[in-house]
Amino acid sequence: MGLLTILKKMKQKEKEVRLLMLGLDNAGKTTILKKFNGEDINTISPTLGFNIKTLEHRGFKLNVWDVGGQKSLRSYWRNYYESTDGLIWVVDSADKRRLDDCKKEMQALLLEERLAGATLLVFANKQDLPGALPAQQIREVLELDGITTHHWLIQGCSAVTGENLLQGMDWIIDDISSRIFTMD
Amino acid sequence: MRIRYIPFKMATAAVPEFDDLEPMDFQEEMLGSSNSSIADTKFDVTVGYIEEIIMDEEFQDLQNNFLDKYYIEFEDTEENKFVYTDIHKEWVDTIEKYLETNLARKMPGFHMQEFAQALESRKDEVCGEIFDMLVSFTDFLAFKELMLDYRAEKEGRSIDLLEDLVITSMSKPAGGATAAAAAVGGSSRQGTTQPQLAVQPAASGSKLSSKHRVK
């Protein structure tokens, strides 16, 4: 670790949280980010790189990193693991065909050393679509109950209507703050 | 600000190779002090040198060369390209390496690891502009903005120089002015690529370096 990185860690502001949002392509990561931030969600195109938003929420400064999910882009995810406090895994609950792929990618992330300390929030997105699997079923398919290494929660939501986005965010912030900020 | 800033003279005197500033007095003082205050002095001297290195023109050149090399990759869009991350990483590495090399040059036997430990043991004292500035180099969004500002400045300035070109040619005899005006008109018809390319190398400006100096 170089000098600047050490200084950065030392001087990290209290109540500053870094969230990394990942998931397969078309899961709705960017839509969640923009909806949560109160932005227009009608003109979102597939993310080929990454987006960053700094949001103020409940007195916390949230640095949210949203990285493109297409298969060819997933090898870049590793460049964004460092210093992550919370991992938000976004699932297209209506895309049953790719749920297995979705599980593999998510389970692989949980083995990453640099994400070892991160809280996991799974957004079972697109609950507004008629064919969407409920969060309970996504939980089984992704085998969330087998996770012992991370704090986790699954939250059914809809990025389009905004339903339950706040609940999920509040939970992950609470979990992170109870882990990190009470230690000082 | 709790960091004690070492006046330049004292910082110089602490290094054996500079013996023009009453080194004897200083050494006596050192002999009489405890281990912890020797460590404090060493720490403060290092911080003083970091300030010196950062304020030096050579460091501004290093930054400008870096911006020059990569600014063309940066576009003013909300979404970021993956290559930005690589470039930012190289930026942080370049600055860290530069600091380390120059500190070692000023303080023979300097070890970054040792200094890093000293920093961590002074967690609560480490404040002040110099540290804020060092940390700001690691801020991705600040870096992106710096690149975009640099790009805007380069591309904006090239238009200014194009205007200068027209003004200069107007002072020539009538025939020459017409020819120059025609040449300018001709190049703008072809698009601005050519004149921009021609003036870009001259555009690395003092404006930019002053913008990025310690505030």
Interface residues (C-beta under 8 A of the other chain):
Chain A: M1 G2 L3 L4 T5 I6 L7 K8 M10 K11 T47 L48 G49 F50 N51 I52 T54 L73 Y76 N79 Y80
Chain B: E78 E79 N80 K81 F82 Y84 T85 V92 D93 I95 E96 L99 E100 M112 F115 A116 L119 E120 K123 V126 F131 D132 L134 V135 F137 T138 F140 L141
